[in-house]
Amino acid sequence: MIALIEHNVLTKMQLVEAIDTAISTKRKMAEDGQDPEVSPIAAGLLAALQTSIASFANI
C-alpha cells in the first residue's frame, strides 16, 4: 500500500479514506450477521492498518 503512495497512484488521504470505507463495510457486515466471527476482527485489523498509514508523515 505504501508503494501506491510512493508511486503517486494514490495520495495518503485517498488510501486512508479507502481503508475507512472498508472498515465501515466490515462493521456493517458484522451488524448484519455476515461472517459474525470474522468481520469485527477484520474491521479491527483494518483500523490498525489505517492508523499505521496515517502516522507516516513523509508519505
MMTF fields as JSON, N, C-alpha, C and O atoms, coordinates in Angstrom:
{
  "mmtfVersion": "1.0.0",
  "mmtfProducer": "UNKNOWN",
  "numBonds": 235,
  "numAtoms": 236,
  "numGroups": 59,
  "numChains": 1,
  "numModels": 1,
  "chainsPerModel": [1],
  "groupsPerChain": [59],
  "chainIdList": ["A"],
  "bondAtomList": [4, 2, 8, 6, 12, 10, 16, 14, 20, 18, 24, 22, 28, 26, 32, 30, 36, 34, 40, 38, 44, 42, 48, 46, 52, 50, 56, 54, 60, 58, 64, 62, 68, 66, 72, 70, 76, 74, 80, 78, 84, 82, 88, 86, 92, 90, 96, 94, 100, 98, 104, 102, 108, 106, 112, 110, 116, 114, 120, 118, 124, 122, 128, 126, 132, 130, 136, 134, 140, 138, 144, 142, 148, 146, 152, 150, 156, 154, 160, 158, 164, 162, 168, 166, 172, 170, 176, 174, 180, 178, 184, 182, 188, 186, 192, 190, 196, 194, 200, 198, 204, 202, 208, 206, 212, 210, 216, 214, 220, 218, 224, 222, 228, 226, 232, 230],
  "bondOrderList": [1, 1, 1, 1, 1, 1, 1, 1, 1, 1, 1, 1, 1, 1, 1, 1, 1, 1, 1, 1, 1, 1, 1, 1, 1, 1, 1, 1, 1, 1, 1, 1, 1, 1, 1, 1, 1, 1, 1, 1, 1, 1, 1, 1, 1, 1, 1, 1, 1, 1, 1, 1, 1, 1, 1, 1, 1, 1],
  "groupList": [{"groupName": "MET", "atomNameList": ["N", "CA", "C", "O"], "elementList": ["N", "C", "C", "O"], "formalChargeList": [0, 0, 0, 0], "bondAtomList": [1, 0, 2, 1, 3, 2], "bondOrderList": [1, 1, 2], "singleLetterCode": "M", "chemCompType": "L-PEPTIDE LINKING"}, {"groupName": "ILE", "atomNameList": ["N", "CA", "C", "O"], "elementList": ["N", "C", "C", "O"], "formalChargeList": [0, 0, 0, 0], "bondAtomList": [1, 0, 2, 1, 3, 2], "bondOrderList": [1, 1, 2], "singleLetterCode": "I", "chemCompType": "L-PEPTIDE LINKING"}, {"groupName": "ALA", "atomNameList": ["N", "CA", "C", "O"], "elementList": ["N", "C", "C", "O"], "formalChargeList": [0, 0, 0, 0], "bondAtomList": [1, 0, 2, 1, 3, 2], "bondOrderList": [1, 1, 2], "singleLetterCode": "A", "chemCompType": "L-PEPTIDE LINKING"}, {"groupName": "LEU", "atomNameList": ["N", "CA", "C", "O"], "elementList": ["N", "C", "C", "O"], "formalChargeList": [0, 0, 0, 0], "bondAtomList": [1, 0, 2, 1, 3, 2], "bondOrderList": [1, 1, 2], "singleLetterCode": "L", "chemCompType": "L-PEPTIDE LINKING"}, {"groupName": "GLU", "atomNameList": ["N", "CA", "C", "O"], "elementList": ["N", "C", "C", "O"], "formalChargeList": [0, 0, 0, 0], "bondAtomList": [1, 0, 2, 1, 3, 2], "bondOrderList": [1, 1, 2], "singleLetterCode": "E", "chemCompType": "L-PEPTIDE LINKING"}, {"groupName": "HIS", "atomNameList": ["N", "CA", "C", "O"], "elementList": ["N", "C", "C", "O"], "formalChargeList": [0, 0, 0, 0], "bondAtomList": [1, 0, 2, 1, 3, 2], "bondOrderList": [1, 1, 2], "singleLetterCode": "H", "chemCompType": "L-PEPTIDE LINKING"}, {"groupName": "ASN", "atomNameList": ["N", "CA", "C", "O"], "elementList": ["N", "C", "C", "O"], "formalChargeList": [0, 0, 0, 0], "bondAtomList": [1, 0, 2, 1, 3, 2], "bondOrderList": [1, 1, 2], "singleLetterCode": "N", "chemCompType": "L-PEPTIDE LINKING"}, {"groupName": "VAL", "atomNameList": ["N", "CA", "C", "O"], "elementList": ["N", "C", "C", "O"], "formalChargeList": [0, 0, 0, 0], "bondAtomList": [1, 0, 2, 1, 3, 2], "bondOrderList": [1, 1, 2], "singleLetterCode": "V", "chemCompType": "L-PEPTIDE LINKING"}, {"groupName": "THR", "atomNameList": ["N", "CA", "C", "O"], "elementList": ["N", "C", "C", "O"], "formalChargeList": [0, 0, 0, 0], "bondAtomList": [1, 0, 2, 1, 3, 2], "bondOrderList": [1, 1, 2], "singleLetterCode": "T", "chemCompType": "L-PEPTIDE LINKING"}, {"groupName": "LYS", "atomNameList": ["N", "CA", "C", "O"], "elementList": ["N", "C", "C", "O"], "formalChargeList": [0, 0, 0, 0], "bondAtomList": [1, 0, 2, 1, 3, 2], "bondOrderList": [1, 1, 2], "singleLetterCode": "K", "chemCompType": "L-PEPTIDE LINKING"}, {"groupName": "GLN", "atomNameList": ["N", "CA", "C", "O"], "elementList": ["N", "C", "C", "O"], "formalChargeList": [0, 0, 0, 0], "bondAtomList": [1, 0, 2, 1, 3, 2], "bondOrderList": [1, 1, 2], "singleLetterCode": "Q", "chemCompType": "L-PEPTIDE LINKING"}, {"groupName": "ASP", "atomNameList": ["N", "CA", "C", "O"], "elementList": ["N", "C", "C", "O"], "formalChargeList": [0, 0, 0, 0], "bondAtomList": [1, 0, 2, 1, 3, 2], "bondOrderList": [1, 1, 2], "singleLetterCode": "D", "chemCompType": "L-PEPTIDE LINKING"}, {"groupName": "SER", "atomNameList": ["N", "CA", "C", "O"], "elementList": ["N", "C", "C", "O"], "formalChargeList": [0, 0, 0, 0], "bondAtomList": [1, 0, 2, 1, 3, 2], "bondOrderList": [1, 1, 2], "singleLetterCode": "S", "chemCompType": "L-PEPTIDE LINKING"}, {"groupName": "ARG", "atomNameList": ["N", "CA", "C", "O"], "elementList": ["N", "C", "C", "O"], "formalChargeList": [0, 0, 0, 0], "bondAtomList": [1, 0, 2, 1, 3, 2], "bondOrderList": [1, 1, 2], "singleLetterCode": "R", "chemCompType": "L-PEPTIDE LINKING"}, {"groupName": "GLY", "atomNameList": ["N", "CA", "C", "O"], "elementList": ["N", "C", "C", "O"], "formalChargeList": [0, 0, 0, 0], "bondAtomList": [1, 0, 2, 1, 3, 2], "bondOrderList": [1, 1, 2], "singleLetterCode": "G", "chemCompType": "PEPTIDE LINKING"}, {"groupName": "PRO", "atomNameList": ["N", "CA", "C", "O"], "elementList": ["N", "C", "C", "O"], "formalChargeList": [0, 0, 0, 0], "bondAtomList": [1, 0, 2, 1, 3, 2], "bondOrderList": [1, 1, 2], "singleLetterCode": "P", "chemCompType": "L-PEPTIDE LINKING"}, {"groupName": "PHE", "atomNameList": ["N", "CA", "C", "O"], "elementList": ["N", "C", "C", "O"], "formalChargeList": [0, 0, 0, 0], "bondAtomList": [1, 0, 2, 1, 3, 2], "bondOrderList": [1, 1, 2], "singleLetterCode": "F", "chemCompType": "L-PEPTIDE LINKING"}],
  "groupTypeList": [0, 1, 2, 3, 1, 4, 5, 6, 7, 3, 8, 9, 0, 10, 3, 7, 4, 2, 1, 11, 8, 2, 1, 12, 8, 9, 13, 9, 0, 2, 4, 11, 14, 10, 11, 15, 4, 7, 12, 15, 1, 2, 2, 14, 3, 3, 2, 2, 3, 10, 8, 12, 1, 2, 12, 16, 2, 6, 1],
  "groupIdList": [1, 2, 3, 4, 5, 6, 7, 8, 9, 10, 11, 12, 13, 14, 15, 16, 17, 18, 19, 20, 21, 22, 23, 24, 25, 26, 27, 28, 29, 30, 31, 32, 33, 34, 35, 36, 37, 38, 39, 40, 41, 42, 43, 44, 45, 46, 47, 48, 49, 50, 51, 52, 53, 54, 55, 56, 57, 58, 59],
  "secStructList": [7, 2, 2, 2, 2, 2, 6, 6, 1, 1, 7, 2, 2, 2, 2, 2, 2, 2, 2, 2, 2, 2, 2, 2, 2, 2, 2, 2, 2, 2, 2, 6, 6, 1, 1, 6, 6, 6, 2, 2, 2, 2, 2, 2, 2, 2, 2, 2, 2, 2, 2, 2, 2, 2, 2, 7, 6, 6, 7],
  "xCoordList": [0.812, 0.0, 0.861, 0.523, 1.956, 2.865, 3.394, 3.615, 3.595, 4.08, 3.094, 3.509, 1.804, 0.807, 0.993, 0.815, 1.348, 1.584, 2.915, 3.004, 3.943, 5.275, 5.304, 6.079, 4.474, 4.427, 3.323, 2.963, 2.797, 1.777, 0.528, -0.119, 0.197, -1.048, -2.205, -3.279, -1.964, -2.94, -2.228, -1.03, -2.966, -2.422, -2.639, -3.44, -1.916, -2.1, -3.543, -4.123, -4.129, -5.507, -6.474, -7.418, -6.25, -7.119, -7.044, -8.061, -5.854, -5.692, -6.365, -7.042, -6.18, -6.82, -8.34, -9.025, -8.868, -10.312, -10.81, -11.896, -10.037, -10.425, -10.469, -11.373, -9.497, -9.489, -10.667, -11.277, -10.993, -12.145, -13.432, -14.287, -13.562, -14.73, -14.774, -15.838, -13.628, -13.568, -13.927, -14.61, -13.469, -13.804, -15.309, -15.917, -15.899, -17.349, -18.116, -19.106, -17.654, -18.304, -18.218, -19.212, -17.051, -16.887, -17.73, -18.309, -17.805, -18.638, -20.109, -20.836, -20.547, -21.933, -22.202, -23.262, -21.238, -21.394, -21.558, -22.379, -20.78, -20.878, -22.255, -22.865, -22.744, -24.075, -25.165, -26.147, -24.982, -25.977, -25.846, -26.639, -24.857, -24.683, -23.877, -23.795, -23.281, -22.427, -21.061, -20.407, -20.645, -19.353, -19.151, -18.194, -20.046, -20.002, -18.716, -18.384, -17.994, -16.731, -15.57, -14.625, -15.638, -14.517, -14.624, -13.626, -15.808, -15.972, -15.47, -14.784, -15.78, -15.257, -13.734, -13.095, -13.166, -11.703, -11.083, -10.085, -11.681, -11.183, -11.269, -10.35, -12.366, -12.517, -11.424, -10.869, -11.12, -10.062, -8.693, -7.907, -8.413, -7.128, -7.017, -5.962, -8.098, -8.095, -7.892, -7.188, -8.506, -8.339, -6.883, -6.347, -6.249, -4.832, -3.971, -3.046, -4.276, -3.551, -3.732, -2.775, -4.957, -5.251, -4.461, -3.897, -4.423, -3.674, -2.19, -1.531, -1.677, -0.264, 0.065, 1.052, -0.744, -0.507, -0.642, 0.158, -1.638, -1.858, -0.71, -0.479, 0.011, 1.088, 2.355, 3.22, 2.474, 3.647, 3.531, 2.708, 4.355, 4.284, 4.933, 4.561, 5.879, 6.663, 6.107, 6.703, 4.989, 4.455, 3.19, 2.592],
  "yCoordList": [-1.187, 0.0, 1.259, 2.261, 1.187, 2.331, 2.59, 3.739, 1.522, 1.676, 2.477, 3.229, 2.329, 3.11, 4.603, 5.418, 4.944, 6.351, 6.809, 7.883, 5.986, 6.351, 6.53, 7.339, 5.788, 5.888, 6.826, 6.831, 7.613, 8.622, 8.051, 8.722, 6.808, 6.215, 6.738, 7.049, 6.829, 7.368, 8.331, 8.195, 9.301, 10.121, 9.362, 8.429, 9.776, 9.144, 9.29, 8.347, 10.453, 10.688, 9.774, 9.254, 9.575, 8.682, 7.253, 6.566, 6.814, 5.468, 5.334, 4.341, 6.321, 6.302, 6.281, 5.555, 7.064, 7.086, 5.752, 5.302, 5.118, 3.81, 2.762, 1.928, 2.811, 1.875, 2.164, 1.238, 3.439, 3.813, 3.216, 2.742, 3.242, 2.64, 1.137, 0.583, 0.485, -0.955, -1.26, -2.246, -0.417, -0.59, -0.477, -1.312, 0.541, 0.735, -0.455, -0.897, -0.967, -2.123, -3.346, -4.047, -3.603, -4.761, -4.613, -5.591, -3.408, -3.197, -3.425, -4.015, -2.966, -3.169, -4.658, -5.16, -5.358, -6.8, -7.502, -8.409, -7.086, -7.681, -7.407, -8.299, -6.173, -5.817, -6.644, -7.024, -6.919, -7.669, -9.179, -9.941, -9.611, -11.032, -11.777, -13.005, -11.056, -11.692, -11.965, -11.056, -13.191, -13.583, -12.945, -12.197, -13.236, -12.551, -12.757, -11.947, -13.829, -14.053, -13.333, -12.913, -13.191, -12.644, -11.134, -10.424, -10.644, -9.227, -8.252, -7.293, -8.451, -7.5, -7.53, -6.498, -8.713, -8.831, -8.129, -7.421, -8.331, -7.67, -6.156, -5.441, -5.663, -4.219, -3.695, -2.622, -4.446, -4.048, -4.021, -3.1, -5.027, -5.06, -3.909, -3.288, -3.634, -2.513, -1.186, -0.305, -1.044, 0.187, 0.358, 1.466, -0.736, -0.67, -0.291, 0.513, -0.869, -0.537, 0.935, 1.614, 1.417, 2.816, 3.752, 4.745, 3.44, 4.254, 4.26, 5.297, 3.106, 2.997, 3.837, 4.573, 3.735, 4.506, 5.999, 6.796, 6.374, 7.791, 8.383, 9.591, 7.541, 8.049, 8.404, 9.103, 7.937, 8.258, 9.678, 9.956, 10.569, 11.979, 12.237, 13.188, 11.421, 11.697, 11.091, 11.246, 10.411, 9.802, 10.489, 10.116],
  "zCoordList": [0.0, 0.0, 0.0, -0.629, 0.704, 0.724, -0.68, -1.062, -1.447, -2.822, -3.668, -4.551, -3.412, -4.153, -3.912, -4.818, -2.698, -2.364, -2.959, -3.554, -2.791, -3.286, -4.799, -5.308, -5.52, -6.979, -7.458, -8.635, -6.538, -6.843, -7.511, -8.315, -7.17, -7.649, -6.805, -7.319, -5.501, -4.555, -3.617, -3.369, -3.098, -2.021, -0.717, -0.648, 0.306, 1.609, 2.055, 2.593, 1.841, 2.256, 1.506, 2.1, 0.219, -0.556, -0.021, 0.072, 0.325, 0.852, 2.218, 2.483, 3.073, 4.389, 4.234, 4.955, 3.305, 3.069, 2.518, 2.885, 1.647, 1.104, 2.215, 2.257, 3.099, 4.223, 5.143, 5.677, 5.333, 6.152, 5.582, 6.33, 4.278, 3.625, 3.894, 4.171, 3.812, 4.081, 5.533, 5.812, 6.456, 7.87, 8.066, 8.735, 7.492, 7.611, 7.051, 7.634, 5.925, 5.302, 6.206, 6.395, 6.759, 7.642, 8.905, 9.378, 9.454, 10.645, 10.323, 11.122, 9.168, 8.735, 8.529, 8.902, 7.934, 7.748, 9.094, 9.226, 10.09, 11.422, 12.025, 12.616, 11.875, 12.382, 11.72, 12.358, 10.435, 9.665, 9.841, 9.287, 10.604, 10.858, 9.816, 9.859, 8.877, 7.869, 8.478, 8.989, 8.42, 8.997, 10.375, 10.574, 11.326, 12.624, 13.413, 14.278, 13.125, 13.831, 13.153, 13.82, 11.848, 11.086, 10.887, 11.007, 10.588, 10.23, 11.291, 10.938, 12.584, 13.578, 13.681, 13.887, 13.536, 13.588, 12.384, 12.514, 11.215, 10.002, 10.143, 9.742, 10.71, 10.914, 11.842, 11.609, 12.884, 13.81, 13.155, 13.378, 12.352, 11.642, 10.646, 10.519, 9.949, 9.001, 9.729, 9.235, 10.899, 11.68, 12.107, 12.074, 12.506, 12.884, 11.684, 11.803, 10.54, 9.312, 8.957, 8.585, 9.073, 8.759, 9.675, 9.215, 10.949, 11.906, 11.564, 11.635, 11.198, 10.84, 9.611, 9.609, 8.582, 7.358, 7.632, 7.143, 8.403, 8.706, 9.52, 9.477, 10.262, 11.116, 10.343, 10.87, 9.113, 8.317, 7.781, 6.909, 8.304, 7.912, 6.56, 5.872, 6.174, 4.971, 3.702, 2.637, 3.786, 2.565, 2.145, 1.135]
}
